[in-house]
């Protein structure tokens, strides 16, 4: 991928070959920056440049939510669509079992807009429980 990053920013690279890419990050503020970078890099490697910035922004919001509410490792996974069209699936997992709650932020609130951004920018999104924690996922339509 050509991206050089400090070893302490990523706990593990689970898979970055084929149609899936998966990383695990520590519950550390540096994880947000690193997650954005690896998502952008992988999408550019897959020739999905048009989705790279939006996907990185939404991943950044979800990883930030995980840092605020959970402790422990944060997982990020991308699943590339088969063929030239379809949807890109993006997942962010953490060890907290409670699903996130979308709320309406007041104009002067410092936070509370991340899930709104995900909901309005993605094709669809949701959460699902995991063996230990939860996964928040979203889909982005791949332009033809």
JOKAGI-V617827 format. One record per helix or strand of 3 or more residues. SS is the DSSP state (H for helix, E for strand). FROM is the first residue (numbers start at 1). TO is the last residue. If there is no record, write none. Layout:
# JOKAGI-V617827
ss-><SS & SS>
from-><FROM & FROM>
to-><TO & TO>
This chain:
# JOKAGI-V617827
ss-><H & E & E & H & H & E & E & H & E & E>
from-><7 & 12 & 20 & 30 & 49 & 74 & 86 & 114 & 124 & 133>
to-><9 & 15 & 25 & 45 & 69 & 79 & 94 & 121 & 130 & 142>
